[in-house]
């Protein structure tokens, strides 16, 4: 038993660009799904449609990495102070403090650079169907932590060298 071509049901009536009120066979999206239909465009002259999915925003991994590197820079800069002051009398404080200061400066400078790149990526995301990144505040924290760690390490190393030379 076959249907005649003239007896087929017509596609749901909807203006182009507007989703039909009820598409048979398609369940409504659940509220906790990450990928939910945002828009359904019906292909003219067919019973098919194109679905544009809504993508949940993603926290930028670059911003999080920059913040972690900035915090590590602050922690390493405290080692500059600790080893620098402990080794002042024996003469090795400046050398060990300088080694840790170099590590802290590299971490802090890298954190600032990556955080600036992450802020630009976050600002430009979400256009033309791209994934939208969040984490502007995390990137800003990476800039502040990296700059603070860099500054603390340099100032502490200068203090240790000044105290060791006297």
C-alpha positions as CSV (number, residue, x, y, z in Angstrom):
1,X,0.0,0.0,0.0
2,X,1.7,3.2,-1.2
3,X,0.7,6.8,-0.9
4,X,0.1,8.8,-4.0
5,X,2.4,11.9,-4.3
6,X,-0.6,14.2,-4.1
7,X,-1.7,12.7,-0.8
8,X,1.5,13.4,1.1
9,X,1.1,15.8,4.0
10,X,2.4,19.3,3.4
11,X,5.3,20.5,5.5
12,X,4.4,22.6,8.5
13,X,3.5,26.2,7.5
14,X,6.0,28.7,8.9
15,X,7.6,31.8,7.4
16,X,11.2,31.3,6.3
17,X,13.6,31.7,9.3
18,X,11.0,31.0,12.0
19,X,10.9,27.6,13.6
20,X,7.7,25.7,13.2
21,X,5.5,25.6,16.3
22,X,5.8,21.8,16.6
23,X,8.0,19.6,14.5
24,X,6.8,16.0,14.5
25,X,9.4,13.5,15.8
26,X,11.5,16.2,17.5
27,X,11.5,16.4,21.3
28,X,11.8,19.8,22.9
29,X,15.2,20.5,24.3
30,X,15.9,19.9,28.0
31,X,17.1,22.8,30.0
32,X,20.3,21.1,31.2
33,X,21.6,20.1,27.7
34,X,24.8,21.9,26.5
35,X,23.8,21.7,22.8
36,X,20.2,22.9,22.4
37,X,18.6,24.1,19.1
38,X,18.7,27.9,18.9
39,X,17.0,28.2,15.5
40,X,15.5,25.9,12.9
41,X,15.4,27.2,9.3
42,X,13.1,25.3,7.0
43,X,14.6,24.5,3.5
44,X,12.1,25.9,1.0
45,X,10.3,23.3,-1.0
46,X,11.3,20.4,1.2
47,X,10.3,18.9,4.5
48,X,13.8,19.4,5.8
49,X,15.3,22.0,8.1
50,X,18.6,23.3,9.2
51,X,19.3,23.5,12.9
52,X,21.6,26.0,14.4
53,X,22.7,24.9,17.8
54,X,23.3,27.1,20.9
55,X,26.7,26.4,22.3
56,X,27.3,27.1,26.0
57,X,30.2,29.5,26.6
58,X,33.5,28.0,27.6
59,X,36.0,29.4,30.2
60,X,39.2,30.2,28.4
61,X,42.0,27.8,29.3
62,X,44.6,30.4,28.4
63,X,43.2,32.8,31.0
64,X,43.2,30.1,33.7
65,X,46.8,29.1,32.8
66,X,47.9,32.7,32.9
67,X,46.4,33.1,36.4
68,X,48.1,29.9,37.6
69,X,51.4,31.0,36.2
70,X,51.0,34.4,37.9
71,X,50.3,32.8,41.2
72,X,53.3,30.5,40.8
73,X,55.4,33.6,40.0
74,X,54.4,35.2,43.3
75,X,55.2,32.0,45.2
76,X,58.6,31.7,43.5
77,X,59.3,35.3,44.3
78,X,58.9,34.5,48.0
79,X,61.7,31.9,47.6
80,X,63.9,34.7,46.3
81,X,63.4,36.5,49.6
82,X,63.8,33.4,51.7
83,X,67.0,32.0,50.1
84,X,68.4,35.5,49.6
85,X,68.2,36.5,53.2
86,X,69.3,33.1,54.5
87,X,72.4,33.0,52.4
88,X,73.5,36.6,52.9
89,X,76.2,35.7,55.5
90,X,77.6,32.8,53.6
91,X,77.7,34.7,50.3
92,X,75.4,32.4,48.2
93,X,72.2,34.3,48.8
94,X,72.5,36.5,45.8
95,X,73.2,33.6,43.5
96,X,70.4,31.4,44.6
97,X,68.0,34.3,44.9
98,X,69.0,35.4,41.4
99,X,68.2,31.9,40.0
100,X,64.8,32.0,41.6
101,X,64.3,35.6,40.5
102,X,65.0,34.5,36.9
103,X,62.4,31.8,37.2
104,X,59.9,34.2,38.7
105,X,60.5,36.8,36.0
106,X,60.0,34.2,33.3
107,X,56.8,32.9,34.9
108,X,55.4,36.4,35.5
109,X,56.3,37.7,32.0
110,X,54.8,34.6,30.5
111,X,51.6,35.0,32.6
112,X,51.2,38.6,31.5
113,X,51.8,37.8,27.8
114,X,49.4,34.8,27.8
115,X,46.7,36.7,29.7
116,X,46.9,39.6,27.2
117,X,46.4,37.1,24.4
118,X,43.6,35.4,26.3
119,X,41.8,38.7,26.7
120,X,42.0,39.4,23.0
121,X,40.7,35.9,22.3
122,X,37.8,36.4,24.7
123,X,36.9,39.8,23.2
124,X,36.8,38.4,19.7
125,X,35.0,35.2,20.4
126,X,31.3,34.5,19.8
127,X,31.1,36.2,16.4
128,X,29.9,34.5,13.2
129,X,28.8,31.2,14.9
130,X,32.1,30.8,16.8
131,X,32.4,29.4,20.3
132,X,32.1,32.1,23.0
133,X,34.8,32.2,25.6
134,X,34.4,33.6,29.1
135,X,37.1,34.4,31.7
136,X,37.9,38.1,31.3
137,X,38.3,38.5,35.0
138,X,40.5,35.4,35.2
139,X,42.8,36.8,32.5
140,X,42.9,40.1,34.4
141,X,43.9,38.3,37.5
142,X,46.7,36.6,35.5
143,X,48.0,40.0,34.4
144,X,47.9,41.3,38.0
145,X,49.5,38.2,39.6
146,X,52.1,37.9,36.9
147,X,53.1,41.5,37.2
148,X,53.1,41.4,40.9
149,X,55.3,38.3,41.0
150,X,57.7,39.8,38.5
151,X,57.9,43.1,40.5
152,X,58.3,41.4,43.9
153,X,61.1,39.1,42.5
154,X,63.1,42.0,41.0
155,X,62.7,44.3,44.1
156,X,63.6,41.4,46.4
157,X,66.7,40.5,44.4
158,X,67.8,44.1,44.4
159,X,67.4,44.2,48.2
160,X,69.3,41.0,48.7
161,X,72.2,42.1,46.4
162,X,72.3,45.5,48.3
163,X,72.3,43.8,51.7
164,X,75.0,41.3,50.6
165,X,77.3,43.9,49.2
166,X,77.4,45.9,52.5
